[in-house]
């Protein structure tokens, strides 16, 4: 509901004061209408997280993902957005991609300004259907527990309540607010990645609502995640009576792993580690097939490209000429690379947190993990900020997964102010 003229005037006056040159005293205190509105959303946030947690939505439980998508659609529609549930049709098939992939919720909110801002999160979890009955949503002190609450149902709730807050304040100075909530993040977003990239290319700023860390932070860089799959085809034979009639795929696999063992470049953030291997069927049979898998991490997209070429070149050198060796490399997630624009916007976030007398760390060097924000950044013209969600811990760890309730108000304040300030050209986004 729009603000009355007096309230809107007060809000704009407070925002203007916060950005007057040399106004150090103003910067030391939060913008009162925004902070009060954030405080008013606290209980609603908890209720929304409860409602989201109470719908099981494992990545491969497509029916569960569809149910939670309907709830999110209805909440966004109630806020005045144009909302659609989009089925995953352009699916990038990875080694473990299921036959059917969950949908996305896409919403757009039109304002009176020019800036285009995108908010992203995911609604799927790593948990199996049926686990909820033994581990329901609960509040214990300053922590709210629940399956998927830290990864990433709190992120969905934060987006919903940031939009609610802006609506309560009557703020419409943005051009377009685009929301995309996908249902396949935990399986590397095979159905959503192309949509995230396409929508991200047209934005002045992109905010991703994964967790903001136990200690408050914003993240500008994450590792890319890749996987290598090595397959050796040999020939079976009796291991006792006629071993010379076979082609031992296990021997060839061992040879290949040894020559592919030194491709990591830790100083550059490139890592390749072989983690899974299988060969043979019986003790007395020369194995006719052997396979191995490797986990790969990189800080730059170009490093993955070079690694894929090196793998193809190396496997041509075989121990057993009669064996057939193939290698497949897939980029499960590209790296998110920090830019000057993202650094500038993150530092603006640090100043906003200072208004609440709270510290904020900016992580601009990748230390692991992966994010859908990297897909958004592939063709982005503006800054991309990850970690806009709540503080929490224990992602993927069943009953140990929680968010910190005392981070709700600061994060709603931060998200709202960042959207306001980008919309009103109070921070550089280029």
Steps between C-alpha positions, in 0.01 A plus 500: 500500500652839402610746765301809576677816385628601849655157563659490157642847557653391833657194339655697215626766739669236717657335197627831372657590836684169508687592184588864551873557469676496835190380682692262724244527778222400259699202376535376858125442537258298289235665282215482750202417274692217330631360826159512664345328198765228520425445868131469418578213258686282754216275613362478147841379382499224759149397397598492132809290570283260698255472209783439252675242719169316546492420127758234417675595178801282430646570156383165362159522670345692211150489648631655823682770304181572307307540828746745649509687168124552526534646850776738387300598190198586712706708743661698219168551323352637821776764494390614154752323282445341162587140587539176305616151583739405221564134421859397433511439125855598398673241721881478497551127553770420757613155607250487787214708359165329568253438220269774630620826654302734725361837382591862568291787636549818297352831613528861386407816687479823301598829658526863392879513455751360253725257688461128447580286805484121533452295818573126493477206741410130482216298650636144470694313770732199526261307726294192424122504512370381839774647719289797610285303745802428719660843464231769483550875509580620852629806680757459775627823651644719225505219246229371267558143382359316201589287200627738234452811712862609460528375143300678375143540622598798709623662178158460341338647813745792504407591143127479576529719809738750340237554232234523771706760682547710186129479431416611855727802450345579162841483334474464122804689372642189332429423135451125527556258785542150359475199731611152399470207741619169355436143609816322385794684662613204708551294182699777328202683345479304173157639420541856631852598398414633154207703637713646779767604248247645256319707763826602670636654181238777512549618859665802661562297817445140609458386860515131590350395833710206611610514864697796628730295722521455877697824505328755270648507152434570136658273241633614163693191392445126520676205347368340188409134535585247234507123465707262289381152400758250380390178329723210393368221281708183506417134443397234751671163524559225758752636749646155573469298180551768235593845636695581182173487304365803683574872501518605864296819533610537863869514398423763238292700746787497751737624230265780403443614857874518563559715196202720578597547864708819473265734319408710803644850529424596862680832465244596232201346676472209255439163666439156349456206736400147397247385755305197368615191310338172404625194311428131462218264588666186642834405651574250222403719203733745324303826523360616169394846616622753754384850587610791718364839595679816607394820673635821347508858630613818327495874551477589131288362218810489279671259743221247451531535123874433517454205737250335266746527210785356710293201607413419139866522399636290789266202462631439150814351660398147597662213685301233310461590131195276460303682769262783420519806722263796508470800729211742544527832681194694610475842659241458773533863603724774361705711742359826628770761445516828691482821297567863585127566479417220742771619740357853495145380566616266778686783671178697487342208684773522763406865560134408532589243767705766678177695541387207718836499679569154358812366326490360149773303322532503123637178351645573157728195473342161441548240770275220376136424444297605200204724428222568251621860513785385276249414226345844544845659471601330174353780285413756767559866429468601866633379836406162648487461879466161671426433868210742543316247718490448874777382727481129567682169511470129430387486138441138390528377858146395595408613853807724535386742229391838634484875443571770757181688578690815597622533141147543358462873560855599391474298180157633407634849564806431286309349207242778500760776519713345227199485267403857589847639450565325169157614380575863590857501357652546845764237434690424185386181327739522205 
